[in-house]
Amino acid sequence: MYSGRLVLLVDDDPEVVALLEFVLRRYGQEPISAHDARTALQLFRQRQPDLVLLDIILGTSNGLQVLKEIRQLNAAVPVIMLTAMDDTQDKVRGLQMGADDFITKPFNNQELMARI
């Protein structure tokens, strides 16, 4: 059903990362993780993931800036924003900047995998 995509997971919360890695592996995906913008972009360039799950708030960085840089490198890779920010303006801004989807935390594992 979900055949082995390489998924770049970008979130600064270690607990969220651990949960997402578990869920992704359970559904046959191969997660790679970054906790900050610099590492995320480095992994993106090196590994060329099939999908990106990206938080908006990354400690001192901004996930929307990461999204902008990802889009400059590869306009086609799907990016799902995964964030606690649930304001409509934030969602619209992310989508206008090139996100393909937007999921708010807390999320349902089945919904996440359906969107992937």
C-alpha positions as CSV (number, residue, x, y, z in Angstrom):
1,M,0.0,0.0,0.0
2,Y,2.7,2.5,1.0
3,S,5.8,1.2,-0.8
4,G,9.1,2.3,0.6
5,R,9.4,6.0,0.0
6,L,12.3,7.9,1.4
7,V,10.7,10.5,3.7
8,L,12.6,13.5,5.0
9,L,11.1,14.3,8.4
10,V,12.0,17.8,9.7
11,D,10.9,18.7,13.3
12,D,12.8,20.1,16.3
13,D,10.8,18.0,18.8
14,P,12.6,14.7,19.5
15,E,9.4,13.0,20.7
16,V,7.5,13.9,17.6
17,V,10.4,12.7,15.4
18,A,10.5,9.4,17.3
19,L,6.7,8.9,16.9
20,L,6.8,9.8,13.2
21,E,9.8,7.5,12.5
22,F,7.9,4.7,14.2
23,V,4.7,5.3,12.2
24,L,6.5,5.7,8.9
25,R,8.5,2.5,9.4
26,R,5.4,0.7,10.4
27,Y,3.8,1.6,7.0
28,G,6.9,0.6,5.0
29,Q,8.5,4.1,4.6
30,E,12.1,4.9,5.1
31,P,12.4,8.0,7.3
32,I,15.4,10.3,7.6
33,S,15.3,13.0,10.2
34,A,16.5,16.5,10.7
35,H,16.0,18.7,13.7
36,D,17.0,22.0,12.2
37,A,16.9,23.9,8.8
38,R,20.6,23.4,7.9
39,T,20.6,19.7,8.4
40,A,17.2,19.4,6.6
41,L,18.6,21.1,3.5
42,Q,21.8,19.1,3.6
43,L,19.9,15.8,3.8
44,F,17.6,17.0,1.1
45,R,20.5,17.7,-1.3
46,Q,22.3,14.5,-0.4
47,R,19.5,12.0,-0.3
48,Q,16.8,13.5,-2.6
49,P,13.8,12.2,-0.7
50,D,10.5,11.3,-2.3
51,L,8.5,13.3,0.3
52,V,9.1,15.9,3.0
53,L,7.2,16.2,6.3
54,L,8.1,19.7,7.5
55,D,7.3,21.6,10.7
56,I,6.9,25.3,10.5
57,I,8.6,26.2,13.8
58,L,12.1,24.7,14.0
59,G,13.6,26.3,17.1
60,T,15.5,29.3,15.7
61,S,14.6,28.5,12.1
62,N,11.5,28.8,10.1
63,G,10.1,25.9,8.2
64,L,8.6,28.2,5.6
65,Q,12.1,29.3,4.7
66,V,13.1,25.7,4.4
67,L,10.1,25.1,2.1
68,K,11.2,28.0,-0.1
69,E,14.7,26.6,-0.4
70,I,13.4,23.1,-1.1
71,R,11.2,24.5,-3.9
72,Q,14.2,26.2,-5.5
73,L,16.0,22.9,-5.5
74,N,13.1,20.7,-6.6
75,A,9.7,22.0,-7.4
76,A,8.2,18.6,-7.8
77,V,8.9,16.8,-4.5
78,P,5.7,16.7,-2.3
79,V,5.9,18.7,0.9
80,I,3.4,18.2,3.7
81,M,3.5,20.8,6.4
82,L,3.1,19.1,9.8
83,T,2.6,21.7,12.6
84,A,0.8,22.8,15.7
85,M,-0.1,26.1,14.0
86,D,-3.7,25.7,13.0
87,D,-4.5,29.3,12.0
88,T,-6.1,29.5,8.6
89,Q,-3.7,32.3,7.6
90,D,-0.7,30.0,8.4
91,K,-2.2,27.2,6.3
92,V,-2.9,29.5,3.3
93,R,0.6,31.0,3.5
94,G,2.2,27.6,3.5
95,L,0.1,26.4,0.6
96,Q,0.8,29.6,-1.4
97,M,4.5,29.1,-0.8
98,G,4.4,25.6,-2.3
99,A,3.3,23.1,0.3
100,D,1.2,20.3,-1.1
101,D,-0.8,19.7,2.1
102,F,-1.1,20.8,5.7
103,I,-1.7,18.6,8.7
104,T,-2.0,20.0,12.2
105,K,-0.7,18.4,15.4
106,P,-1.8,16.3,17.1
107,F,-2.4,14.2,14.0
108,N,-4.1,10.8,13.4
109,N,-1.6,8.2,12.0
110,Q,-4.1,6.8,9.5
111,E,-4.9,10.3,8.2
112,L,-1.2,11.1,7.9
113,M,-0.5,7.9,5.9
114,A,-3.6,8.5,3.7
115,R,-2.2,12.0,2.8
116,I,1.2,10.5,2.2
